Amino acid sequence: MAKYTIYSKGIWERILDKHPDLRELALKCGVENNPQKALEIRQECKYNFGFGKLTDIERDLGIKLQIVEFIESGFLNQVVITGKFHEENGAFDYSAAAFQLVLSDFENSFKDWYREVRKRNMIETSSFAEFYDVFLEVITLKMEYKIPYTKLFIRKLLENSSNAKADSLEIKQYFLSKSPEILPELIEELIE
């Protein structure tokens, strides 16, 4: 699978929607529709803040891009690495704190998903398959955590369901037909 970044097609637009201050800087620099140029500015800014090579507004954009990259993809990896380290060394309170940060990151991803399905007018009429496709789009930068995030996603959907048993059956049928290999990982979330 290709490595996606915030500059990838489809992701860049969603990132700009999610971070209005980034969109404003991108507009000022003329890169709102040119993520590759934004990446070049970010790379120029990476080590010496682009002094002598970038304008003040381009430097602001480069710094903001570094922050957004970390928020969108680097944060979760660092939390998981830190949590594993603490767990392996017996610091279970620190490990539990890291897990809480992972849950917080999932909650942010869930809010992004909800914002996206509302934007697409999908709230009342969509199937699990349609909802899950949007969720996978939202977590594209976090696909190595697809299974745990999917478990949390299913749990959250079923908690808010008016007919959890029927929805659970729909989810089970979806994974039986599309991804039977991960169904055993998800079965504990489903209601029988």
N, C-alpha and C positions, 0 to 999 in steps of 0.2 A: 504494500500500500504506500502511496506517495506520502511524503512528509508535508503536512499542511502547516501554514503559518497564518498570522493575522493578515498577511498580504495576499493570500490565495483568493481566487475568484469565488464569490459568494460569501466568504468570511469577511473580507474587507468591508463590504457594504454593511453587514450586520454589526461589525465593530464600530463603524462610524455612527450608526444609529444608537448604539448602546452608550457611546462616549461623545456627547455633544461638544464638549470642549476640544476633543481631538478633531471632530469634523470642522469646527471653526478654524483651527490652525491649518488643517489640510486645505480648506478653501482659500485661506490667505496665501498659502504656498502654491496653490494651483495643482494640488495632487489628489484632490477628492476622487477623481476618476482615473488616477494613475498610481496604483499601489506600488508598482516597481520603482517609480521615482521616489515615493515616500520611503521605501526600503533603502534606496541609495542615500537619502538624506540621513536616515537612522544609522546606517553604517559609517557615514562620514562623521557623524556626531559621537560614535561609540567610545572612542578612546581619548580624544582631546576636545570634546564638545564642538568640534568643527571650527575652532578658532582660526581665523584667516581664510577659511574656505566657505563658510556658511554665513548667511545673514542672521541677525538676531532672531527673527521669526522662524527661520529654518532650524536654528539651534533649539528653540522652544519646541518645535515639532519633533525633532529628533529625541529630545529628552522625554517628551510625552509618549512617544512611540515605545521607548524602552520601558517605561512604566506600564503601559498597556500590555506589552508583550509579557512582562512578568505576571501581571494580574491574570491574563487570559490563559497562559500555558505554563509558565515557570513556577508559579506559586504552589500549585498542587504537587508537582514533582518534588519540590523542596520539602514540603510538609510530610509527604510520604517517606522520603529518605530519612528525615529527622525522626519521625515516629518509629520507623523500623530500627534505627540505631538505638533509640532509647529502650525499646522493647527488648532487643537483644542484650542490652546491658543492665536489665532489671529495673530501669527507671520507669515503672509502669504509670506513675502519675503524669510524667511528661509525655509518655506514649498516648495516654488517654486524652491529654490536651491536644495532641496532634490530630487524633481522630476527630475531636470536636471541630477542628479547623477544616478537616475534610468534609464533614457534614455541612459546615457553613458554606463551603465552596459548592457542594451539591445544591444547597438551597438557592444559591445565586444562579446556578445553571437552570434550576427548575423555574425560577422567576423569568429568566431569559426565554425559556421554552414557552411559558405562559404568555409572555409579551408577544412572542412570535406567532403563536396560534391565534391570539386575539387580532393581531395585525392582518392575518390571513382569513379572518372570519370563520374559524374552524371550531369554535367552542362547543356548540350544541350538536352538530351534525356529523362529527367525524368518528371514524373507527379507531381502534387501538393502533392498527397498522399506520394510519395517517399521522396520529399523534406521535408514535414512536419514530417515524421517519423524520419528523421535525426535531425531536429530541436528539437523534443522532447527528443532525446538522448542527445543532447547538453545541454538542460536545465534541465536534470534529477535532478540536485541538487537544482533547483529553481521551482519545480512543483507547489508550492502553488501560484505562479504567472503565471501559465499556461495561463489563459484567457487574462490578459493584454499583456503578451509577445506574445501570438498568434495574438492578434489584431495588435500589432506593426509589427509582422512578415508579416502578410497579407498586411498591408499598404506598407511596404518596397518592397515586391514582386511586388505589383501592380504598384508602382511608377516606377519600373524598367522594367515593362512588355512592350513588343512591341504590344501586343493585350490584353489590360487590361480587356476589356469586356468579351472576351472568357475565360480568366483566372479566372475572378471573378465568372463566371458561373460554372467553374470546381470546384472552392473552395466551392461554395454554395452547389453543388451536393455532394461533399465529406462530408461536415458537416451534410447535411440532412441524409445521409446514415450511417455515423459513430458516430456522436455526435450531434443529433438534439437539445439536451438540451442546448448546448452553442451557437447555431446559433443565437439566438436573441441578444446575447452579441456582435457578430461579424458582424451583418448585416450592420451596419453603415460604415464599412470599404469596403464593396463590392460595385461594380459599377453596376447599373441597366441598 
